[in-house]
Amino acid sequence: MDILLQQLINGVTLGSVYALVALGYTMVYGIIGLINFAHGELVMVGALTALSVIAALLRLGLGLPPAAMMLIALLAALPVCMLLAYAMERVAYRPLRRAPRLAPLITAIGVSIVLQNVAMLVWGRSYFSFPPILSVTNYDVAGATITDLQILIVLLSAALMAGLLLIVHRTRLGLAMRATAENLGVAALMGVDANRIIVAAFLLGSALAAVAGLMVSAYYGIAHYYMGFLLGLKAFTAAVLGGIGNIGGAMLGGLLLGVIESLGAGYIGDLTGGFLGSNYQDVFAFMVLVVVLTIRPSGLLGERVSERA
């Protein structure tokens, strides 16, 4: 039971990050039906930008507390990711908005590859270690261990997801986003600027990606130019698992995917004597996805048009 509890703690932490990234996929898909496969690269850029800023602050020797350095790094990563998302939408996706659905999908894959190579040129191929500025405290919970960093990741993710729900359901911007998702043409006739709303969806998703990038690099202690590909693929899987186009589904799918991965890597691996362990955690996640989509192709929560963002 202590192994099960430990893996549940790890799974909820990882799932919180997946949920944040999955929200970026589901918001864009909910409005224009585009699967932005380059979204994972925004997480990567956010992580590498934040690590570069923290390293620069350490070299300056200003004596700032870790929390202040993390905040400054996040404030630097946010505009970089948001500007990059705006450029992606304006240059790569907007001209193809009326093109056949396959064209923007292929373009998104191309943008992902381009961003990976640009990041490799800027930051190199090497893995970047997260600077040792955080003092992690462990807490014992019924035989399992949870750290204050894990608690922070879960609470911050929950706060950001709650804030996004408030924006979507309680603001004029959110109303315009839901109207555009319902019917872009009719929303335009009612005075909604579709281009502005679509850009807003990209910017909100990129902001969440920047936060997720800092979280992932702090949690695992490393970042590199290729980290966004698999993370983005898993977040997309989480969005599909919960019901892509549905904000609640993205959250649920992210948490479930994180828990499934952790149970597969730890608990099931222990039961099989290590034969099936951490090297197979991706297999468990995608196997569950195949089973769920076979039974319910629209995802666990389906696609509720009224909640699309």
Secondary structure, DSSP 8 states (H G I E B T S, - for coil): -HHHHHHHHHHHHHHHHHHHHHHHHHHHHHHH----TTHHHHHHHHHHHHHHHHHHHHHHT----HHHHHHHHHHHHHHHHHHHHHHIIIIIIGGGTTS-THHHHHHHHHHHHHHHHHHHHHH-SS-EE--TT----EEEETTEEEEHHHHHHHHHHHHHHHHHHHHHHHSHHHHHHHHHHH-HHHHHHTT--HHHHHHHHHHHHHHHHHHHHHHHHHHHSEE-TTHHHHHHHHHHHHHHHH-TT-HHHHHHHHHHHHHHHHIIIIIHHHHTTTSS-GGGHHHHHHHHHHHHHHH-TT-SS---GGG--
